C-alpha cells in the first residue's frame, strides 16, 4: 500500500489563512491524493495538543505547539475546525469523506508521553514523579510554569531540569502501572469508534512490548486495524512484529543508507546490508524518503532540487512489498524555503509554498504519479520476490557498485530488472550479470544485459 501523510494544520495553510482545516481536505483534494495510488491517508496532529490555546508558553514548543504533546486524548485540536464547537463532527465527516473515495484513515497514537498540562483522568500514579523536586523548564522566560513535584520528561529524562533539546513540553507515562495500560487501550478504542482504520504509534519502542502484545490483541477483538510502529532500534524489530505491529519504520536501515549515499558517497552496494540485517522482516518495513521529522528532500540542506531525489525514491518504492509513504508537499518538491533547517515546522503556523502554487502537470508530481502507478500495477512489485544482484556484479565485471544498484523483482510472468544510477553528475554504461540461480528463479532470462544510465537514471527492463 501507499500511505500519504497529511498534516492538516499546514496542508491547507496559505499566506491569508494561517492554519489549514479539515475542510481543506475536500473531495477534489482526496481524488488528487488518490491519483498517486494512495490507499491510506495518515492525518497527522489531529488530536488536541499543546499550543497557545491550552498550554503555558514555558512548556509549549512554538506558538502552534507540538502535535506530539497531547492535551486531551479524546478531543480534536480546535485549530483544525471551521467551527470549533463542531470540531469532532468535522473530523468524523472528513473520515467519512476519505472513506467514500475508497481510502482508509490512520491517525497518530502517542502512548509514551503527553503534554505537561494534560487535561484528563491521568493521576500521578500514571507518571514518573520526582519527589520533593520542583520542575524548572529551559524556556521559562518569566512565564512562571509551576510543577511540584516534577514529573519525568517524555524522552526519558528523569530530572526536574530538562534541557532545551529535550522534550520538556511533555511528561513520560508509567507502564509499570496497569491502569496506564487500560487507559491507553480505551483511547485507541475510542478513535476506532470514530471510523479510524489504524494508528501510527509515536515512539512505540519507548513503550514496553508486553503492553503492545496485550493492547493490540484486545483492540483487534473489536476492530480490524493497521498498526505502524515508529521504531529505531533494529534489535527490537522482531519482538514488535510478534507483538502485532504490521509495519515498522525503516529509518535507520534504508533511509539512513540512502542519505549516506547522497551526502557522504557511501557505496551503493551497502544497500544489500539493509535487507540482510532485517533477517526476513523486509515486508514489514515502511519505506519513505520524507516525513515530518526529516529534512525536505528538495531543500538547500539536502538534495537541492526534487529531481535529485528520484533515484532514491525509486529504490525505496520498488525494493520490497511493504508500504511506501509520501509526505504532503513531497510530490511537488516542497523545499521548506523559509525554514532555517530544511524542515516544514511542526511547532508553528507555517505554509508549504509548493502546495499553494501546485501544478498537477509539474514534472515532480508527474514523476510521483507515474512511479506510484507503476508500483501498484505490477504484480512483481506488489507480490513478487526480490533478488539482489550486487554479489554477482563486482567492480571488475564492467559494473560500478560505488554508484549503481541492480536487483530483480519477479512474480509469475512479470519479471523486472531494475538498475539505478545514484551518481547525479555522470553517466554509467554497465553490464548486469544475472547468475544461473536467479535465471532459474525468474523462469528464464538472458545472462547479461547492457544498460546505459544517464545521471540519476532509473532503468526498468521487462525480462
Secondary structure, DSSP 8 states (H G I E B T S, - for coil): -EEEEEEHHHHT-BTTBSS--GGGS-HHHHHHHHTTT--EEEEET-EEE-STTTS-GGG-STTT--TTSEEEEEEE-GGG-SSGGGHHHHHHHHHHHHHHTT-EEEEEE--SEEETT--SS--GGGB-EEEEEE---TT-TT-----EEEE-BTTTB-SSS--TTS-TTEEEB-TTSHHHHHHHHHHHHHHHHTT--EEEETTGGGS-HHHHHHHHHHHTTT---EEEE----GGGHHHHHHTT-SEEE-IIIIIHHHHHHHHH---GGGHHHHHHHTTT-GGGEEEES--TTS--TTSTTTTSSGGGGHHHHHHHHHS-SS-EEEETTGGGT---TTSSSSS--SSS----HHHHS--TTSHHHHHHHHHHHHHHH-HHHHT-EEEE-GGG--GGGT--TTTEEEEEEEETTEEEEEEEE--SS--EEEEEE--HHHHHHHT---SEEEEEE-TT-EEEEE-
